[in-house]
């Protein structure tokens, strides 16, 4: 047994899995509503974890954090085997568990400081994405920019971020991406609700003149093409 707690997108939490059980979870993820595994130590150590995100047909995004945000790293892996090996090594505190993977440090935007007139300036310079999110929020969809450090944490936390009667959610994490990759869905876990929220989000974004890429599949993220010139989040 490994001294870990494992959380998955379906809301389940499992303690002290075997290496084989952990590997099986890694091989399983990829479908709608079942895209990530977060592994924490037992007893819990704040801000220390390793996690993997995978959508069917894509690569595995593996991350680990060791306390401060400056100690948050990410890499991309093509197959589940090396991911399961790394998670197991981390769980066992094995020396060199992270060797052989091309890790990069994640950087997060600094929070804006408060100041006189700052709200008026924010309103005047609000990006189309910010305005679209405000309209979605008013329509009963919890909408957040720069929410949580990563997709897995965001999906775990978004339920408590908005109004109790919210119909669904959409958010953009603090992870750096060239384009804005939005996560969305309902709170009932159904693909039908997720697709309906997705359509509403896309319509709201397009009303603000944003270029949106989405295939209508509730298991696919919504991508917003965000050139730096329009002021929306995204890399150069």
Helices and strands as residue ranges (DSSP letters): E 4-8, E 13-15, H 19-28, E 36-41, E 48-54, E 60-66, G 69-71, E 72-77, H 80-91, E 104-105, H 118-124, H 128-138, E 141-144, H 151-157, G 158-160, E 168-171, E 180-186, H 191-207, E 211-213, E 222-225, G 228-230
